[in-house]
């Protein structure tokens, strides 16, 4: 009888647990979508279509003397969607849930990237959502592919891992991500859930591995890229790789996107370059309350490869745009299940 009562109590506790889907959209909006005609409206429409709860924005420019996140929130409100914003300058984040806190974690200085944070209350759980647009300079994966990121003329690829990492560390991406890890550690200690979305302007060490060293112009190299390695060491999970661990079948390329509405010479930093990489990410800190459900690429399946439009041949899942696609990046949509 006693065992039966204990089981009944446990079952009742389990049945009292409710669940809520949380969708996070990492969206590099390419200077507010202004490069593509109708780009701003397309950004708004894609946010609505994905039904995202948190949107981490990167490559924000705050044109016209107004904050982009505020303009997006106002445009969404006109379409019956209520969101809340904190700040946008190079990066930004908006939330469906009211904010309880917000702060600058890594301020923009000399155009070398930024990280901002908001904290929202979701069914009694504080969720810290960080947004990043990391330093776009000294992207050493260009050097591996035979371009140096400035002249863009073809050159001999850098073939030494140590040399690649020396080149890569000329940026301040490491400094930014270390600032994030330190700040988030305080929130973890306070019981907050942690989500980080952003354009890292750097590949993942989970993609440059033995199995992929001879694909995508990796030149036979296995590279422990700094930002993803630092996050991994701190216990963070890469949502796309957690869902799809094989980078051969699911490369998850987010940059560059082939945008049919734009001339091809506007879709990469240089028409001759082959930049295909996964540089937009959503990371999270494991917590029993937060279960990873799905992660998909949002945007055109096509990419740009050496001034040619190429179609995706991987097993990646895509949410293809209905109308124009407003940016040179593909977005990433990750769905979590929150138990509360």
C-alpha positions, 0 to 999 in steps of 0.5 A: 500500500505504501509503495502504491501511494509513493508511486501515485505521488510521483505520478501526480508530480510528473503530471503537474509539469507543464511544457512550453515550446521556446523558439529562438531565431538567429538572424543576421539582417545585413545592415537592416535588410537595406541591401535588398529592396523591401528588405526591412519588411521581409525581416518583419515577415520572416520573424512572424513566419518563424513564430520566434519567441526570441530573435537575436539580431546581428549586423545591425546599423541603426540607420536613420538615427533610430534603433533598429530593434525599436523599429522592428518592434513597432513594425511587428506591433502594427501586424498584431505581434507584441515584442519587447526590445532592449537595445541594438547597435551592431547586435540586438535582441527582441523578446516576446516575453517582458524584460526583467533585466538588460545589459551590455556585456561587450560594448561595440568599440572600433567596430569590433563586435558586441554582445548584449543581453536581456533577461525575460521571465518565462513561466517563472523561469528567468531566461538570459538571452545573449546576442552577439555579432563578433569581430568581422576582421581577421577571419582566418578561414579566408586565408585557408581558402586562398583569400586574405579578406582584404585584396580578395585576389587568389593567393596560396592557401595557409596550410599550417594550423598554428599559423591559421590560429595566429591569424585568427587571434588578431581579432577580438572574438576571443575577448568577447566570448570570454566576457560572455562566459564570465557574465553568464556564469553569474546568471547560471549561479542564480538559476537562469537559463542561458541562450546565446545567438549570434554571427560569430564570423568564425567557423566551429571546431565541430565542423573542421574535423577529420571527416571534413578536412578534404571538403569545402576547401578546408585544405586537409586541415583540422582546426580547433577554432577558438570561439567554439572551443572556448564555449565547448570547454565552458559546457555550452552546447551548439544547438545545431551540432547537438541535433545533427552531429555529422557535419558531412551530412548536415554542414548547416552552412549559414553564409553566404545565402544566395538571394535571387532578388539581388545581383550576384556581385552583392551577395558576398564580400568579393565575387571571387571568394568561396566563403561557405561556412556555418558562422551563425550559431545558437548555443545553450547551457544544458539544464534539466528544464530545457530540452532541445527539440529541433534546429533548422536553417531558415532561408534559401538552400542555395549558396554562392561558390566562387561567383556561381549560384550552387544548390544545396545537396546536403541533408540539412532541413530548410525553411525556404522563404516565401518571398524575397530573402533580405540578407546574405546570411541564412538564419537559424531557428532552434526550438526548445521545450521548457518544463515548468 
